[in-house]
């Protein structure tokens, strides 16, 4: 083997060893506030099984654990295959609580995620019908990325049936007035404040997350908390949203929020710089 | 050029590079697998860095599993075209050299991985529209460059005469892109198409 390529392979090994050493789950101390167990959840993630994500369903479970999340909903596009696999994996091998979910496309282009369901929700129907189906299955209905372009799709029946709406979505940091539009939507309906990352693999899972005040860490307790609107979410600028009775606890949660502006430690830098150099070397040498 | 990879040489002079490489007969399982595996490794590394900003075994393996369909469909689509006409190299060698044509795509991935490696989690997650548009538009020169290299592959390695090489390239692209996009976003795409046409 040519020696320059050996150097590239050695660099790749260094990168992977450093990256794997840095790839640790955060220490999660259980937190009880106001008599509830506080759980970090992401209700909007996509797997690579026919849902344009980059991680497998079991990869999502492991990633959720590494991002300090206690629960996620795996929300395939109008299908629940990946969610069922992730749910099975977590129950069999352990990990965060997995809610079977579905990102439902409505008849006029709106998106609603279901969490805690059993089967695929019938799609390309009116929002009210989709929400009825979600509730019939015992799940909760959450409006996702309700920016102004989507508003015409949400009629009064939809607004009455919703359990939650995203008040934090990664796009609020990229779209001018994005946060304000989500606030305006949330003001139209009495819903639980939801933060979710719409994780497809580009970026970090759980960067936007929901702090759920649940009786325990179980699917039913999480769904019950969302129905009761017992959530707190941090939006742009660190502003807290959610149940007014729980907002006084927000400051206790801030140190649990992910470090959104940190590029990591020395091992991360070694991993990414050596990794990029190794890949260049593998191509060129 | 000693010390420079086949990939690097093929980027600037694919016809000359392929002609010389095709003259060196080779076959075997390693020859068949090595460049598809390199493609899979790049995909796994890209997934790992995009999701976490670092390379870890867990995410690289997961990315390889998630995107294993890409090299599989590439090889299967080549197999269809390979069987349809004259061929002067064994299939393993054809696969090995054909995968050199993915180099523009690997460079494309590498460019975005390099940018991601400098971003904070917030910058990586909240992608501005202009950045998404850059990613999308950069697909055009990348795909064109890869198509040019593959056209030279069909002309010089198999070898097929000019018109036939172009038809084979189109056939291979139709098969592989249909399968790859169908597998990855087909379900979601169909929902929008069905909504649009009202079925």
Interface residues (C-beta under 8 A of the other chain):
Chain A: X2 X4 X5 X12 X15 X16 X18 X19 X20 X22 X23 X48 X50 X51 X52 X53 X54 X55 X56 X58 X59 X62 X63 X66 X77 X78 X79 X105 X107 X109 X123 X124 X170 X171 X172 X173 X174 X197 X201 X202 X203 X204 X205 X207 X258 X259 X260 X261 X262 X263 X264 X267 X268 X271 X272 X273 X275 X276 X279 X280 X282 X283 X284 X285
Chain B: X3 X4 X5 X7 X8 X38 X41 X42 X45 X47 X48 X49 X50 X51 X52 X53 X54 X55 X56 X57 X58 X59 X60 X62 X63 X65 X66 X67 X103 X106 X107 X110 X113 X114 X117 X118 X119 X120 X121 X122 X124 X125 X126 X127 X128 X129 X183 X184 X185 X186 X187 X188 X191 X192 X194 X195
